[in-house]
Amino acid sequence: MPRLIKLNTLTDSRGSLTVIEKILPFQIKRLYYIYNVDSSIRGQHRHIKTIQAAVAVKGSCSIFCQGPDKEIKEFKLSKPDDCLLIMPEDFHWMKDFKSDAVLLVMASELYDPQDYIYKAYE
């Protein structure tokens, strides 16, 4: 089941610094970011074992998650201290990227095409 967590952010007159430390339920094995997205829908899959954490470090986008209960939840990511945990069983897709959006994704596993399931729950 997906859940939103708040990242520790330190702010002073010089700006803000957000820390991702001792808050994720996994060790990060892969890191990637998505940007320059047109009106396309990204994702549209779930995993066998990979847990992911997504942060809109700039701009915004919407992430939709559907679990085995078939309920669809929408998460609007627009703050760099909001982190969405996406569990392996969450069929997810991203859309409505603002033109300046940068979505950072941290993953618990290295890329493995065998870990992807492209079928949504019926």
C-alpha positions in Angstrom: 0.0 0.0 0.0 1.5 3.4 -1.0 2.1 6.0 1.7 3.3 9.6 1.8 6.2 10.4 4.2 7.6 13.8 5.1 11.3 14.2 4.6 13.4 16.1 7.2 14.0 19.6 5.9 16.3 22.2 7.4 15.5 25.8 6.4 17.3 29.1 7.3 18.0 32.4 5.6 20.3 30.7 3.1 17.7 28.2 1.8 16.5 24.7 2.5 18.2 21.3 2.7 16.2 18.1 2.6 17.7 14.9 4.0 16.8 11.4 3.0 18.4 9.4 5.8 17.1 6.6 8.0 13.6 7.0 6.7 13.2 4.6 3.8 12.4 1.0 4.5 15.1 -0.2 2.1 18.7 0.5 1.1 18.9 2.4 -2.2 20.3 0.3 -5.0 19.2 2.4 -7.9 18.5 6.1 -8.4 17.0 7.8 -11.4 15.0 10.9 -12.3 12.3 11.6 -14.9 12.1 15.0 -16.6 11.2 16.8 -19.9 7.9 14.7 -19.9 5.3 15.7 -22.5 1.7 14.8 -22.0 2.6 11.0 -21.8 1.6 8.7 -19.0 4.7 7.1 -17.5 5.0 3.9 -15.5 2.0 1.7 -15.9 3.5 -1.3 -14.1 4.1 -2.9 -10.7 6.9 -5.0 -9.5 7.6 -8.4 -8.0 10.1 -7.2 -5.4 11.2 -3.6 -6.0 10.1 -0.9 -3.5 10.3 2.7 -4.8 10.4 6.1 -3.2 9.4 9.1 -5.4 10.1 12.8 -4.8 9.2 15.7 -7.0 12.3 17.7 -6.5 11.1 20.4 -8.8 7.6 21.1 -10.3 4.8 18.6 -9.8 3.1 15.5 -11.1 0.4 13.1 -10.1 1.1 9.5 -9.2 -1.8 7.0 -9.2 -1.5 3.7 -7.4 -3.8 0.7 -7.5 -3.3 -2.2 -5.0 -4.6 -5.7 -5.0 -7.9 -4.4 -3.5 -8.3 -2.5 -6.9 -8.8 0.8 -5.2 -7.0 3.7 -7.0 -5.3 6.4 -5.0 -4.0 9.7 -6.4 -1.0 11.4 -4.9 -0.1 14.9 -6.1 3.6 15.5 -5.6 4.5 19.1 -5.6 6.8 19.7 -2.5 10.4 18.4 -2.4 10.0 17.2 1.2 7.1 14.9 0.3 8.2 11.3 -0.5 5.8 8.7 -1.9 6.6 5.1 -1.0 5.4 2.7 -3.7 5.3 -1.0 -2.7 6.0 -3.8 -5.2 2.3 -4.7 -5.4 1.2 -1.2 -6.3 0.4 -0.9 -10.0 1.4 2.8 -10.6 1.4 5.4 -13.3 2.5 9.0 -13.4 1.0 11.9 -15.4 0.2 15.6 -15.4 3.9 16.5 -15.2 4.4 20.3 -15.1 6.9 21.4 -17.8 9.7 22.0 -15.2 9.0 18.8 -13.2 11.9 16.6 -12.1 10.7 13.4 -10.4 13.5 11.6 -8.4 13.0 7.9 -7.8 15.0 5.7 -5.4 14.6 1.9 -5.8 15.4 -1.0 -3.6 16.6 -3.2 -6.4 18.8 -2.8 -9.5 17.0 -2.8 -12.8 15.7 -6.2 -13.8 13.2 -6.5 -16.6 11.9 -9.8 -15.0 10.8 -7.7 -12.0 8.1 -5.8 -14.0 4.5 -6.7 -14.2 2.6 -4.7 -16.8 -0.9 -5.9 -16.0 -3.2 -3.8 -13.8 -5.5 -5.5 -11.4 -8.9 -6.4 -12.9 
